[in-house]
Amino acid sequence: MTKHIARLAAGFALAAFAQGAAAQEGEPVKLSIALPLSGPLAFSGEVQQAGWQSAIEYINDNGGIEGRPIEAEFYDDEYKVDLGVAGFKRAASQGDLVFAAGDGTPFVRAISPENNDTYRILMSATGFASDLVDTERYKYHFLPGPTYSDMIRALFEYMVEETENPTVALVYSTTEFGRDPIENARAYAEELGVEIVLEEETKWTGVDVTSSAIKLRNAAPDYTIFHGYAGNVWPEIMKTALDYRVETTFMGTAYNSDPEMVRGVGPAADGYVGVVPYDLTMEDAEGEYATAIRDSLQDWEVKEYNGYANMGYVQSWITALVLREAIGNAIEAGEELNGDNLIAQVNALDGWDSKGIVGDVSFEDQRIPATVLYRYNVSEDDFSMTELGEE
């Protein structure tokens, strides 16, 4: 592994990674990847970086991209838009950047106008914002998963299959992230015959959850969806609601449905239903890529392997593998590796075999709309996940 650390004037760290590249003789395919490697979201950034590094090592050890190795630069933007934009511009100014990854939707929104007009570099990011399907506004951005609205729709469709005339409570944070899919959720509810009996907006942190639990008890929904949180607030609402004898099936979208997070809630999360973009159960992994992810998790010394994958880890992998496919197809076609050609190659992926990560992939509006639903089985001394539809 080749690694070096430098300090940029803006104060973030930069590291170059090209493991396995020595085996390749072609010109490197250069990537720039922004991650929050310090600050309150460092735990997430470190997992995503590990996923990127293991995926790049796998690709380079297996011929690279049409014989060309991937060379990635990681930099710490602390989840700050100004640092993310500065890092992107620094990397783009070198003139040979093929792809840039951001660490969230705010970064993508900030840089896309200039990227559309000036740089025209293929991009992706970790966020699942619903407006990322606007392919004119985000001309060179692809989303390696569904939007938050796609996730809400998947949960609604599950309710309709399980319950006649289902009722639902939407509990979400008072952030742009939390409010993102709510307007679409109302439209989906009307379309699918789901009655929304409560919309409860809470603060991101530091909130007294008693009033929310009482509102849930009074509304008596068949289902309660949490959205717009990570490891905060929603577990306390769920626990308090259970103390108030609220009988509902608790559900959540991707960022509060990571296996490690749900397991940490404890027995109160038993029966919780979560929607995520990928297959996260590794013990029964089938397919070359899913097996490679499992092998990399087993070899990862930072975290003990527990049979499940972190969502961010898998997202890094599938993004790298989509790049391998799209860039490889462009090289094979003799095309220049610019944003216009590469986003066209991404959109052309139709029925691409993700080899165990999320079935056959077809991009729609520059995203992968597929979802996976799990029921989480949690007790004091046991944890498991059951994929719904395969019970």
ABEGO torsion letter per residue (X at the ends): XBBBBBBBAAGBBBBBBABGAAABABBBBBBBBBBBABEAAAAAAAAAAAAAAAAAAAAAAAGEBGGBBBBBBBBBAGGBAAAAAAAAAAAAAAGABABBBBAEAAAAAAAAAAAAAAAGBBBBBABABAAAABAAABAABBBBEBBAAAAAAAAAAAAAAABBGBBBBBBBBBBAAAAAAAAAAAAAAAAAGBBBABBBBBBABGBBAAAAAAAAAAAGBABBBBBGBBABGAAAAAAAAAAAGBBBBBBBBAAAABAAAAAAAEAAABGBBBBBABBABAAABBEAAAAAAAAAAAABAABBBAGBBBAAAAAAAAAAAAAAAAAAAAAAAGBBBBAAAAAAAAAABBGBBAGGAAEBBBBBGGBBABBBBBBBBBBAABBBBBBBGAX
